[in-house]
C-alpha cells in the first residue's frame, strides 16, 4: 500500500494522533518494553522514519500519550464532580476520583512509568513543555476539586492532587503485582491481608486526607 505524505497541518495532526493511538493499542496489549517505534509505525500505517519525524524517541511518544490520557481523565472527572452535592461532598469527591482512576488502567500504568522511565530520554525543551502541561493540569484539577468541596482551600486541593498522583503510582503496583507474586499471595491465606483493591483503598485514603484538611486538629505547643 502506498503511504501518502502528510502535507497540510490537519494531515500532520491526524497522523500524529494516529501514532499516539497506535502506541496506546500496543501498550494495552503488552508491556512497555515490547512497544517499539517500528511496531507503532506499522500499526499506524506509516514508515518508521516518518514516525521519527513526529516523535524523537519512544519516550517522547509516550509522554504525548500521557497528555492524552490525562486530558481525557480530567474531562471525565470534571463531569463526575459536577454531579456532587454539598452534603458529604468530601466523601463523594474522594470516591469519584478513585473510581475515575480505577477505570483508566492505561493511565495508571503510564503514571507508574512516568518518572522512572518516560522522563529519562528526552530533550530539555520536551521536558519543559511536559512539565508546563502538568503544572496547568494541576491547577485545573485542583480548582475543580476546590469548587466541589465547600471550605476546601485551593492550596489544599493542590496538595491533594499531588498526593493522589503519588498514591496512583504506589497503589497500582501494590494492587497489580506480577503474576507469580499474585499466585503466591492467592495460594497463601497468611498473605491475604496484604492484598488490596485499587479503588476502595484510594477512596478511603483520599477521604481521610480530605477530612484532615477540612477539620485540622490544633497543634499542641511543645513543652520545653
PECOR-V742244 format. One line per field, one symbol per residue. ss: DSSP state (@ for helix, = for strand, . for the rest). phi: phi as a letter, one per 40 degrees, with the letter a starting at -180 (. if undefined). A space follows every 10 residues. Layout:
ss=???
phi=???
This chain:
ss=........@@ @@@@@@@@@@ @@@@@@@@@. .@@@..@@@@ @@@@...@@@ @@@@...@@@ @@@@@@@@@@ @@@@@@@@@@ @.......@@ @@@@@@@@@@ @@..@@@@@@ @@@@@@@@.. ...@@@@@@@ @@@@@@@@@@ @@@@@@@@.. ...@@@@@@@ @@@@@@@@@@ @@@@@...@@ @@@@@@@.@@ @@@@...@@@ @@@@@@@@@@ @@@@...... ....
phi=.cccccbccc cccccccccc ccccccccca cdcccbdccc ccccgbcdcc ccccbcaccc cccccddccc cccccccdcc ccccbccfcc cccdcccccc cccbcccccc cccdccbccc cbcccccccc cccccccdcc ccccccccbd gccccccccc ccccdccdcc cdcccbcddc cccccccbdc bccccbbdcc cccccccccc ccccbccccc cccc
